[in-house]
Amino acid sequence: MTNPKIRYAMVGGGRGAFIGAVHRIAARMDDRYELVAGALSANPENAKLSAADLHIAADRAYTSYEDMIREEKKRADGIQVVVIVTPNHMHFPVAKACLQAGIDVICDKPVTRTLEEALELEQLVKSSGCFFGLTHNYSGYPLVRYARELVSQGKLGNLRVVQVEYPQEWLTEAADENNKQASWRTDPARSGLGGCLGDIGTHAFQLARFISQQKLIAVSSDLTSFVEGRQVDDNVHAMLRFENGLKGMLWSSQVAPGCENGLRIRLYGDKASIEWAQENPNELWFTELNKPRQRVTRRGDIGSDIAARGMRTPGGHPEGYLEGFANLYKDIADILDARSKGEKHFLQDWVPDIETGVEGMRFIQAVIDSSRQDGVWVKL
């Protein structure tokens, strides 16, 4: 018997937003969700118009998330999950209200604006018993998951070095005041203290953490705001010390002309190495010591069930950003279905959760603290 679609609402993601549309496409891709309600904008008129654009019934087009939660809880067909795609400063209050109402949450990253908020949210997730998923979408790419399996299988041997970078160019110059995406990301009241660090540096960190499965224990960092008058960082250099002796370097930048979305990771052990780049996500390079490089492509006979699970098209037909997001949504649907039966799904260990979010915020805070002290090593 087919499970019914999961009824979800969205907070944020109305007209003029970017990431909300990505989440909606991802949720539709495997036909496991139905968007039934929303508080899509802080502007009441925009909230109503945005809901109409998405064919949300007028009586379920809300002008505040508080009203939405209250009214939906009264309905027999009320929402089961809330997807949060607001600027960072609204993640915590919306998630808190949902969890207190017993509603599961899917939240864009970073999890909150501050570490203190993340720690409080972690306790709320535990006390509520609700599901909390964090959309670090790059962990949904099939070859990223295959890379994690190679590490788990010991194919790389003892891990020694990780190099991860995420450069972009879009904030190389001062942004136009009407640029909605730039305005909140460069405003510490809405983004948090980390600019580039919180926006894409957290993606780079989570990718290194996800594949290596090693816990970060200390950082030494240098944050820079190259654009005059910018109140948050636009370039990040960090040295990383992980448990078990793994050493790393992380660079993220939004002032790198010529770089569009250059997320890349290289991981070296004493037996082999792997290399993967988001702009060419359908291939992974695996190199054993003293042997030629091997190009691994995204194909169904890869020999990995977890990787093949996320492949929707035959090998050679490119998949990427939207499909990575969709893989997380599909995994979350399976997890929620299992939870409704009192079971734990194995994918629960693969989907970023509140602990991932707290780790990300600890990383942000440690990098900021280190940079403020001229790069001293700060323990997490």
Summary of the structure (lengths in Angstrom):
residues: 380
radius of gyration: 20.5
end to end distance: 46.9
largest distance: 65.5
contacts: 1339
relative contact order: 0.15
helix: 40%
strand: 22%
